[in-house]
């Protein structure tokens, strides 16, 4: 399992790739940055999971035992921790909505003009830009909904069936990452 030094080395590699993108804007540099960030994200996730004692948490859930506040925080981190962090950046969602509104306004303007080859190419590009923004917006909304469902299902005491389901989810997540 990756240790803290490995994570720091991966961070340094990602930052070096980002610096290369700033000084030399090439497809290869951006592809390398994308790969470095993907590797870093995976390493961070796996390292996080390695720090968590999920076995005792699963045992308590399967037994129907009440969870302490720390154990609930750990469960939350495992189930919706990624979504929690994503939802905290709701200004990014606002930016997506604003950019989408601008694109829709441009499409509305194009609708009023003659659809020449140039206008059709412009429309095609606007649709691709909107699509990439919609992916971000949908991810935000999915994350927000996951957090809300988790909060609703863990409000108060967790019933035995829900606890078993959560135990199965945690086991599946850990097994999938190993």
C-alpha positions as semicolon CSV with decimal commas, in nm:
position;residue;x (nm);y (nm);z (nm)
1;X;0,000;0,000;0,000
2;X;0,120;0,350;-0,079
3;X;0,261;0,542;0,213
4;X;0,267;0,917;0,274
5;X;0,597;0,953;0,086
6;X;0,442;0,785;-0,218
7;X;0,148;1,025;-0,209
8;X;0,381;1,324;-0,180
9;X;0,588;1,195;-0,475
10;X;0,270;1,153;-0,682
11;X;0,161;1,507;-0,588
12;X;0,498;1,638;-0,704
13;X;0,465;1,448;-1,034
14;X;0,118;1,595;-1,091
15;X;0,237;1,948;-1,011
16;X;0,532;1,906;-1,248
17;X;0,293;1,792;-1,522
18;X;0,071;2,096;-1,454
19;X;0,374;2,324;-1,480
20;X;0,463;2,169;-1,816
21;X;0,109;2,246;-1,936
22;X;0,152;2,610;-1,834
23;X;0,479;2,650;-2,022
24;X;0,409;2,428;-2,323
25;X;0,041;2,385;-2,414
26;X;0,047;2,057;-2,603
27;X;-0,199;1,773;-2,621
28;X;0,068;1,537;-2,489
29;X;0,133;1,753;-2,184
30;X;-0,238;1,775;-2,102
31;X;-0,280;1,399;-2,154
32;X;0,012;1,341;-1,918
33;X;-0,145;1,577;-1,662
34;X;-0,477;1,395;-1,689
35;X;-0,302;1,063;-1,626
36;X;-0,100;1,203;-1,333
37;X;-0,418;1,342;-1,174
38;X;-0,603;1,015;-1,228
39;X;-0,316;0,821;-1,068
40;X;-0,296;1,068;-0,779
41;X;-0,669;1,052;-0,716
42;X;-0,666;0,673;-0,711
43;X;-0,365;0,662;-0,481
44;X;-0,527;0,912;-0,243
45;X;-0,852;0,713;-0,235
46;X;-0,675;0,383;-0,170
47;X;-0,453;0,539;0,097
48;X;-0,759;0,687;0,266
49;X;-0,932;0,349;0,272
50;X;-0,618;0,188;0,413
51;X;-0,636;0,426;0,712
52;X;-0,989;0,318;0,799
53;X;-1,075;0,020;1,020
54;X;-1,369;-0,087;0,811
55;X;-1,379;-0,443;0,951
56;X;-1,493;-0,342;1,298
57;X;-1,741;-0,099;1,142
58;X;-1,886;-0,378;0,926
59;X;-1,905;-0,613;1,229
60;X;-2,101;-0,354;1,427
61;X;-2,335;-0,286;1,135
62;X;-2,399;-0,658;1,079
63;X;-2,462;-0,709;1,451
64;X;-2,703;-0,417;1,459
65;X;-2,496;-0,239;1,725
66;X;-2,525;0,137;1,764
67;X;-2,240;0,334;1,607
68;X;-2,045;0,599;1,793
69;X;-2,023;0,948;1,643
70;X;-1,670;0,868;1,519
71;X;-1,792;0,548;1,356
72;X;-2,079;0,737;1,192
73;X;-1,826;0,989;1,061
74;X;-1,618;0,701;0,922
75;X;-1,926;0,545;0,762
76;X;-2,016;0,879;0,608
77;X;-1,661;0,921;0,477
78;X;-1,672;0,577;0,315
79;X;-2,019;0,606;0,166
80;X;-2,047;0,972;0,062
81;X;-1,713;1,131;0,153
82;X;-1,630;1,201;-0,209
83;X;-1,975;1,351;-0,268
84;X;-1,944;1,566;0,046
85;X;-1,626;1,723;-0,084
86;X;-1,766;1,772;-0,431
87;X;-2,084;1,936;-0,303
88;X;-1,876;2,182;-0,099
89;X;-1,770;2,335;-0,428
90;X;-2,120;2,452;-0,517
91;X;-1,979;2,771;-0,670
92;X;-1,850;2,542;-0,946
93;X;-2,209;2,432;-1,005
94;X;-2,309;2,798;-1,022
95;X;-2,037;2,856;-1,282
96;X;-2,165;2,562;-1,486
97;X;-2,520;2,697;-1,474
98;X;-2,399;3,041;-1,579
99;X;-2,193;2,905;-1,868
100;X;-2,484;2,686;-1,979
101;X;-2,713;2,990;-1,977
102;X;-2,466;3,175;-2,202
103;X;-2,454;2,882;-2,442
104;X;-2,833;2,859;-2,453
105;X;-2,847;3,233;-2,528
106;X;-2,600;3,187;-2,815
107;X;-2,807;2,898;-2,949
108;X;-3,115;3,120;-2,928
109;X;-2,933;3,385;-3,132
110;X;-2,824;3,127;-3,389
111;X;-3,185;3,013;-3,422
112;X;-3,273;3,363;-3,537
113;X;-3,009;3,366;-3,812
114;X;-2,965;3,174;-4,133
115;X;-2,819;2,833;-4,059
116;X;-2,518;2,856;-4,290
117;X;-2,232;2,606;-4,273
118;X;-2,049;2,846;-4,041
119;X;-2,352;2,882;-3,812
120;X;-2,400;2,504;-3,806
121;X;-2,035;2,451;-3,709
122;X;-2,078;2,713;-3,435
123;X;-2,391;2,531;-3,315
124;X;-2,202;2,200;-3,311
125;X;-1,924;2,350;-3,097
126;X;-2,177;2,507;-2,859
127;X;-2,345;2,170;-2,814
128;X;-2,012;2,001;-2,732
129;X;-1,928;2,276;-2,481
130;X;-2,270;2,242;-2,322
131;X;-2,227;1,865;-2,303
132;X;-1,900;1,895;-2,109
133;X;-2,063;2,142;-1,869
134;X;-2,364;1,915;-1,827
135;X;-2,137;1,629;-1,719
136;X;-2,005;1,850;-1,436
137;X;-2,353;1,971;-1,342
138;X;-2,493;1,618;-1,339
139;X;-2,203;1,495;-1,125
140;X;-2,269;1,774;-0,876
141;X;-2,641;1,697;-0,863
142;X;-2,579;1,322;-0,829
143;X;-2,334;1,391;-0,546
144;X;-2,578;1,622;-0,372
145;X;-2,854;1,360;-0,401
146;X;-2,625;1,086;-0,264
147;X;-2,546;1,300;0,039
148;X;-2,915;1,374;0,097
149;X;-3,012;1,006;0,069
150;X;-2,735;0,906;0,309
151;X;-2,842;1,168;0,559
152;X;-3,206;1,061;0,535
153;X;-3,121;0,691;0,576
154;X;-2,890;0,747;0,874
155;X;-3,100;1,004;1,056
156;X;-3,157;0,873;1,406
157;X;-3,100;0,505;1,472
158;X;-3,010;0,286;1,177
159;X;-3,246;-0,012;1,152
160;X;-3,104;-0,365;1,112
161;X;-3,187;-0,396;0,743
162;X;-3,029;-0,060;0,661
163;X;-2,725;-0,148;0,874
164;X;-2,677;-0,475;0,684
165;X;-2,715;-0,296;0,354
166;X;-2,455;-0,038;0,459
167;X;-2,220;-0,319;0,570
168;X;-2,256;-0,484;0,229
169;X;-2,186;-0,153;0,054
170;X;-1,872;-0,091;0,262
171;X;-1,746;-0,446;0,198
172;X;-1,813;-0,407;-0,172
173;X;-1,629;-0,077;-0,189
174;X;-1,324;-0,216;-0,011
175;X;-1,323;-0,538;-0,215
176;X;-1,350;-0,341;-0,538
177;X;-1,048;-0,128;-0,454
178;X;-0,823;-0,422;-0,362
